[in-house]
Amino acid sequence: MPGDPTPHTRNTERTRRAVLDATARALATHGGGVTLVSIAEEAGVSKGGLLHHYPTRNVLLLAVATDVLERFRAEVMRFLDLSENHPGKVLRAYVRALCGGSAEAMNFFAYSGLWNSVHMVPGVTEAAQADAEQWADAFAQDGLHPDCVLIVQYAAEGMAAAAHYDPSITADRLAHARELLIALTNRNAP
């Protein structure tokens, strides 16, 4: 139908998604030295097409950082079990996602090349800080003692990161860590 914005919108969204995904992969793999040309090639668009959606490198890098943070949050929340009738639902979702439940969530902690490449981009530190505050608020409202949250959150993040470089972190070890960490959230004691 002439004048229907849907095909154009879908194309725009698909292009932006391809560019964001290609940029995240390129930064994670090659670091900050990756060129816009190589990102465009990986995304299957021209450099001009990339610049049409993201007019500067900094705009693109901030968009990637924000997108990665939002996708991580959404992925963790997929593991939220609303039927659990005791404190710690959000933290348990975090543990489930990071300790073997979601490769996508676990990859968030393998993106050191990405974060090292974008941390100096204007707005990225603020976006990361706002995200950390959202998680802190969610965990605080979750009803667990702050000491429990501290230990369980960072243990789950450590397991996710270690799984990318330590061959001894098997699916069985991740499952065991998940069980241990979830048991800690069920105690609700300092």
N, C-alpha and C positions, 0 to 999 in steps of 0.2 A: 504494500500500500504506500503510495507516494506520501512523503512527509512523516512517515512513521519513524520515530527516533530509535526504536528498539534495535534494528540491525546495527546502526552506527554505535549505539551505546554498548551493545555486546562486544563489538569489535574493539572499542576503546577500552572497556574493562579487561578484555582478553589480552590486549597489548600491554596495558599497565601491569597486569598480573605476570605476564611473561618477562617484562623488563625487571620487575621487582625480584622475581625468583632467580633470574639469570644474574642479577647483581649480587644477591645474597650468596649464591653458589660461588661466583667469581671471587668475591671478597674473602669468603671462608677458605677458598683454595689457594688464591694467589696474593691475598693481602691488598693493601692500598695502592699498589703500583698498577693495578688492572686499569686498562684504558676504556674509555666510553665506546670506542670502536669495537673492542673485543666483547664488551657487554652487549652491545647492539647485535653483533653477529650471533652470540649465544642465544639471545632472545628472539632471533629471526626477524629483526627490524633494521631499518637503516639508522645511521647515526642521527640523521635529521628527524626520523620518526621518534627516536628516543628523546631527542631534545624538544620535540613538540610536546611530549607529556611531562618531561622533567627538564626545564630550561637551563639548569646549571647542575654541575656535579654535586654541589652541596645540597641542592633540593632533592636530587635523586638519593643521596646517601641518607639524608634525614628521613625520607619516605621509606627507605628500606629498613632503617632502624625501628621506626614506628610500626611498620608492618610486622616485623619479626616479633616485637613485643606483644602486639595485638593477637597475632596468630598463636603465640605461646600461651597467652591467657585463655584464649578460646579452647585450645587443645586440652589444657589442664581441666577446664570446667566441664569438658565432656565426661570426665571421670567422677564428677560429683554425684554422690548417691543420696538423694533427698530422703530416702527411706530410713537413713540412719538417724536415730532419735537421741543423739548425745553429742556433746561438744566435739569439735574437730573435723567436721565434714570437709571443709575446704582444704585443710592440711592433709587429710587422707587422700583427697583427689590429687593433690600435688605429689604425694608419695607414689600413688598408683601410676600416675603419668610418667614420673621420672625414674622409677625403678622397674623398668621393663614394659610398662603398659603402652608407651607411645614412643616410637622412634623419632617422630617429629618433635615431641617435647624434649626428648633426650638430646637431640641435635642442637637445641638452643644452647646447650652448654659446651658444644663442640665448635661454636662460632667465634673462637678467640680471634681468628684472622679478621672476621667481620668487625667485631667490636674494637680491635686494635686499629682498624682502618677508619672507623667513623667517630671515635670518641672525641676528636677535636673539631668535628663539624658543628657549627652553631646550631643549637637546639637539641642535639643528641643527649648531652649530659642532663639537660632539663627533662627530656622525655624519659630517660632511664630512671631519673630520680622520682618522677611522678609515678612511674610504673612500680618502683620499689615501695613507695608510700601506699599505693593501692593494695599491694600484696600485704604490707604490714597491717593496714586497716582491716583487710579481709580476715587475716589470721587473728587479729585482736578481737574482732567481733565474733569469731568462731568459738570463743569460750574456753580455750585452753590456757594454761599457765604460760606466760611468756618464755620461761626457761625451756619448757617442753617444745614450744614452737621453734626457738632458736636452734636447739640440737637437731630436731627432726628435719627442719627445712634445709639446713646446711648439709646434713648427712645425705639427704635425698639428692641435692644438687651435686654433691661430691661423687655419689655413685653414678649419676648420669654422665658427668664429665669423665670419670675414670673408665667408664665402659668404652670410650672411644680410643683409649690408648693402652689399656691394660688387658691383655688377652686372658687373664685369669678371671675377669669379670664375665662369667657365663650367665646364661638365662636363669640357671638354677640359683646362682649366687645373688642375682638381682631379685629373684623371687623371695629368697631367704631374707635379704635386707628389707624388702618391702614388708614382709610379715613382722619383722622385728620393729621397724619404725611405726607401723600401724599399731602394734601392741603398745608402744610408748604413748601414742595419742589416746589410747583407751584408758590410760591410768589417770590422766588429768591431775598430776601432782608435780611439784617442783623437783 
